[in-house]
Amino acid sequence: MVLSSTLISNNFVLSNGDLYVTATAAAQSAVLAESGLTAGKYYWEVKNPWPVGVALIGVANSSVSLNSLVGFDANGWGYRENGQTYHNNSASAYGNSYTVTDVIGVALNMDTGKVWFSKNGVWQNSGDPAAGTGEAYSGLTGTIYPAGSVSGSNDQLDFNFGQTALTYAAPDGFSAGITT
């Protein structure tokens, strides 16, 4: 799995084997992975190594606005750098804020339509993907893509779908990384 060269804002450029995205302008921008997921349990990680503006790490369907932030419309579900989750432009208290040294884990269970987020190996909001409890969002259906977004010029996101060793272990029953 890599990031898509077509499901990406014009304000982004890809590098590092299409796993690293950098904003070229201060504008709300989103990127999706090249393939969506319809079934199975997956775990991947994202870092935000150069934050200037807003960052959201999450999932979306292919109808998400690429010129917005993931979670700012009805087609995306995101975990923001301030610790809140966003969906349909509605924020909810969720977990801890994150910054440049943090690794955000995403556990997606397409068999149950649930997604969880971790910060440095700790599942936020008392979530437990292995037990299927405390999810950030439920009710995800159809084809769902790993996604991310930023708003500041030179902001970056570094995705790891398992091409290199993941920093933290996948939850029990989840694939470590995504191979499609």
C-alpha positions in Angstrom: 0.0 0.0 0.0 1.2 3.5 -0.8 -0.5 6.9 -1.1 -2.5 7.7 -4.2 -1.2 9.9 -6.9 -4.8 10.7 -8.0 -6.7 10.8 -4.7 -4.6 13.7 -3.5 -4.9 17.5 -3.1 -3.1 19.6 -5.7 -1.4 21.2 -2.7 0.5 18.0 -1.9 3.6 16.3 -3.3 4.6 12.7 -2.7 8.0 11.4 -1.9 9.8 8.4 -0.3 8.1 5.8 -2.4 4.7 7.5 -2.2 4.6 7.1 1.6 5.5 10.7 2.5 3.4 13.8 1.7 4.4 17.4 1.9 2.1 20.5 1.6 3.3 23.1 -1.0 0.8 25.7 0.2 -1.0 26.8 3.3 -4.3 25.3 2.4 -6.6 22.5 3.7 -5.4 19.4 1.8 -6.1 15.7 2.0 -4.6 12.5 0.6 -5.9 8.9 0.5 -4.1 5.6 0.1 -4.2 4.1 -3.4 -6.5 1.3 -2.4 -9.6 1.2 -0.3 -10.5 -1.6 2.2 -13.8 -3.4 2.3 -13.2 -6.3 4.7 -10.5 -7.4 7.2 -8.6 -5.9 10.2 -5.6 -3.6 9.6 -3.1 -1.6 11.6 -0.8 1.2 10.2 1.1 4.2 11.6 1.5 7.8 10.7 3.9 10.5 11.9 3.4 14.3 11.5 7.1 15.3 11.4 6.7 19.0 10.4 3.5 20.5 11.9 2.7 24.1 11.2 -1.0 24.1 10.9 -3.8 21.6 11.6 -3.2 17.8 11.1 -5.8 15.0 10.9 -5.0 11.3 10.6 -7.8 8.9 9.8 -9.9 7.2 7.2 -12.2 8.4 4.4 -14.3 7.2 1.5 -13.5 8.3 -2.0 -16.0 11.1 -1.9 -14.1 13.0 0.7 -13.1 16.5 -0.3 -9.4 16.6 -1.2 -9.4 20.4 -0.5 -10.6 20.1 3.0 -9.4 18.3 6.2 -10.2 14.6 6.9 -13.3 14.8 9.1 -14.5 18.2 8.0 -17.2 16.6 5.8 -19.4 13.5 6.0 -16.9 11.3 4.1 -14.0 11.4 6.5 -13.2 10.4 10.1 -10.1 11.9 11.7 -8.0 12.3 14.8 -6.7 15.9 15.1 -3.4 17.0 16.5 -5.3 18.7 19.4 -6.6 15.4 20.6 -10.2 15.7 19.2 -11.9 13.5 16.6 -13.7 15.1 13.7 -16.5 13.8 11.5 -18.9 15.9 9.4 -17.1 19.0 10.8 -18.1 18.1 14.3 -15.4 17.8 17.0 -15.5 15.5 20.0 -13.2 15.2 22.9 -11.2 12.0 22.4 -7.6 11.7 23.5 -4.3 13.3 23.9 -2.8 15.9 21.5 0.1 14.8 19.4 3.2 16.5 17.8 6.4 15.7 15.9 7.8 13.0 18.1 4.6 11.0 18.2 3.5 7.9 16.3 -0.2 7.7 15.6 -1.6 4.1 15.1 -4.7 3.4 13.2 -6.7 0.2 13.7 -9.4 -0.3 11.2 -11.8 -3.3 11.4 -13.9 -3.3 8.2 -15.7 -6.5 9.4 -17.4 -4.4 12.1 -17.0 -0.9 10.6 -14.9 0.5 13.5 -11.8 2.6 13.8 -9.4 3.3 16.7 -6.4 5.7 17.1 -3.4 5.3 19.4 -0.7 7.7 20.4 2.7 6.1 21.0 1.2 2.7 21.4 -1.6 3.8 23.9 -5.1 3.4 22.5 -6.9 6.7 23.1 -10.3 7.1 24.9 -9.8 3.7 26.6 -10.1 2.0 23.3 -9.4 -1.7 22.8 -9.4 -2.8 19.2 -8.7 -6.5 20.1 -11.9 -6.5 22.2 -13.8 -4.4 19.8 -14.6 -1.7 22.4 -14.0 2.0 22.9 -13.7 2.8 19.2 -13.4 6.4 17.9 -16.0 5.7 15.2 -18.4 2.9 14.2 -20.8 2.4 11.3 -18.1 2.6 8.6 -19.3 0.9 5.4 -18.4 0.5 1.8 -14.8 1.1 0.7 -12.7 3.0 3.3 -9.2 4.4 2.6 -6.4 5.3 5.0 -6.2 9.1 4.9 -4.5 12.2 6.3 -4.6 15.9 5.9 -2.8 19.1 6.9 -3.3 22.8 6.5 0.1 24.5 6.8 2.7 25.1 4.1 5.5 22.5 4.4 3.4 20.4 6.8 4.2 16.7 6.3 2.7 13.2 7.0 4.8 10.1 7.0 2.7 6.9 6.5 4.0 3.4 7.3 1.7 0.6 5.9 4.3 -2.0 6.9 7.0 -1.3 4.3 9.3 -0.9 7.3 9.0 -2.3 10.8 6.1 -0.7 12.6 7.0 1.1 15.8 4.2 -0.6 17.9 2.6 -4.0 17.7 -0.7 -4.4 15.9 -3.7 -5.3 18.1 -4.4 -9.0 18.4 -6.2 -10.2 15.3 -5.2 -7.2 13.2 -2.8 -7.3 10.2 0.4 -5.4 10.9 0.4 -3.2 7.9 -1.6 -3.3 4.7 -0.6 -5.3 1.7 -2.9 -5.1 -1.3 
